[in-house]
């Protein structure tokens, strides 16, 4: 099922980039990010409530809350930088640089999460990085 989720994430990220680029024509990227975040919160709040997941709130520990808050700060910063970049360049160039997160995730997951190292994994990361730079500077 993770493959379906991954493909849906890629599709929705692509649609977000295209729709976001169109929406940024007459609006400041920081304001656009704030508006986007507001509606994302509302959407996710509805998903949590209507899926019945709110009942699990008491199972969340303080450590997990702080880690999720930190992830939210990084996510918000990522969205802000993404929209600032999207306003300044083409969607394909910016999205290609955004994909450099994959080689960084590979490296950080090996260092901090203890995920397995393999030459195929590193080779794939290098190919993604090379492709991202090729598209960004095309």
C-alpha positions as CSV (number, residue, x, y, z in Angstrom):
1,X,0.0,0.0,0.0
2,X,3.0,2.3,0.6
3,X,3.6,2.4,-3.2
4,X,0.1,3.7,-3.8
5,X,0.5,6.3,-1.1
6,X,3.9,7.4,-2.5
7,X,2.5,7.7,-6.0
8,X,-0.5,9.7,-4.7
9,X,1.9,11.9,-2.7
10,X,3.9,12.6,-5.9
11,X,0.7,13.3,-7.9
12,X,-0.7,15.7,-5.3
13,X,2.7,17.4,-4.9
14,X,2.8,17.9,-8.7
15,X,-0.7,19.3,-8.7
16,X,0.1,21.6,-5.8
17,X,3.1,23.0,-7.7
18,X,1.2,23.8,-10.8
19,X,-1.9,25.2,-9.0
20,X,0.4,27.1,-6.6
21,X,2.4,28.6,-9.5
22,X,-0.8,29.9,-11.2
23,X,-2.0,31.3,-7.8
24,X,1.2,33.2,-7.2
25,X,0.8,35.4,-10.2
26,X,-0.7,38.3,-8.2
27,X,0.1,37.4,-4.5
28,X,3.0,37.5,-2.2
29,X,4.5,34.1,-1.6
30,X,4.6,34.5,2.2
31,X,1.0,35.4,2.3
32,X,0.1,32.6,-0.1
33,X,2.0,30.1,2.2
34,X,0.0,31.4,5.2
35,X,-3.3,31.0,3.3
36,X,-2.3,27.6,2.2
37,X,-1.4,26.6,5.7
38,X,-4.7,27.8,7.1
39,X,-6.7,25.8,4.7
40,X,-4.4,22.7,5.1
41,X,-5.1,22.9,8.9
42,X,-8.8,23.1,8.4
43,X,-8.7,20.2,5.9
44,X,-6.6,18.0,8.1
45,X,-8.7,18.8,11.2
46,X,-11.8,17.6,9.3
47,X,-9.9,14.4,8.2
48,X,-8.9,13.7,11.8
49,X,-12.4,14.3,13.2
50,X,-14.3,12.4,10.5
51,X,-11.9,9.5,10.4
52,X,-12.3,9.0,14.1
53,X,-8.6,9.5,14.8
54,X,-9.1,12.2,17.4
55,X,-9.9,9.4,20.0
56,X,-6.2,8.5,19.9
57,X,-5.0,11.9,21.2
58,X,-4.4,10.5,24.8
59,X,-1.9,8.0,23.4
60,X,0.4,10.8,22.2
61,X,3.3,11.5,24.5
62,X,5.1,14.7,25.2
63,X,8.2,13.6,23.3
64,X,6.1,12.8,20.2
65,X,4.3,16.1,20.4
66,X,7.6,18.1,20.4
67,X,8.9,16.0,17.5
68,X,5.8,16.6,15.5
69,X,5.9,20.3,16.3
70,X,9.5,20.4,15.1
71,X,8.5,18.5,11.9
72,X,5.8,21.1,11.4
73,X,8.3,24.0,11.7
74,X,10.5,22.3,9.1
75,X,7.5,21.6,6.9
76,X,6.3,25.2,7.2
77,X,9.8,26.5,6.4
78,X,9.9,24.1,3.4
79,X,6.6,25.4,2.1
80,X,7.6,29.0,2.5
81,X,10.9,28.5,0.7
82,X,9.1,26.5,-2.0
83,X,6.6,29.3,-2.7
84,X,9.3,32.0,-2.6
85,X,11.3,29.9,-5.2
86,X,8.1,29.2,-7.2
87,X,7.4,32.9,-7.5
88,X,11.0,33.5,-8.8
89,X,11.5,30.6,-11.3
90,X,9.8,28.0,-13.4
91,X,7.9,25.2,-11.7
92,X,10.1,22.4,-13.2
93,X,13.4,24.1,-12.1
94,X,12.2,24.6,-8.6
95,X,10.7,21.2,-8.3
96,X,13.9,19.6,-9.5
97,X,15.9,21.2,-6.8
98,X,13.2,20.3,-4.2
99,X,13.9,16.7,-5.2
100,X,17.4,17.0,-3.8
101,X,15.6,16.2,-0.5
102,X,15.8,12.5,-1.5
103,X,19.6,12.3,-1.4
104,X,19.6,14.3,1.8
105,X,17.0,12.0,3.3
106,X,19.0,8.9,2.3
107,X,22.1,10.4,4.1
108,X,20.2,11.5,7.2
109,X,18.2,8.3,7.5
110,X,21.5,6.3,7.4
111,X,23.1,8.6,10.0
112,X,20.2,9.2,12.4
113,X,17.7,6.4,11.8
114,X,20.1,3.5,11.4
115,X,18.5,2.6,8.0
116,X,20.5,0.2,5.9
117,X,23.3,1.4,3.6
118,X,23.6,-0.1,0.1
119,X,25.4,0.9,-3.0
120,X,22.1,0.7,-4.9
121,X,20.6,3.2,-2.5
122,X,23.6,5.6,-2.8
123,X,23.7,5.2,-6.6
124,X,20.0,6.0,-6.8
125,X,20.5,9.1,-4.7
126,X,23.4,10.2,-6.9
127,X,21.3,9.7,-10.0
128,X,18.4,11.7,-8.5
129,X,20.8,14.5,-7.5
130,X,22.4,14.6,-11.0
131,X,19.0,14.6,-12.7
132,X,17.8,17.4,-10.4
133,X,20.8,19.5,-11.2
134,X,20.5,18.8,-14.9
135,X,16.9,20.0,-14.9
136,X,17.5,23.0,-12.7
137,X,20.3,24.3,-14.9
138,X,18.8,23.3,-18.3
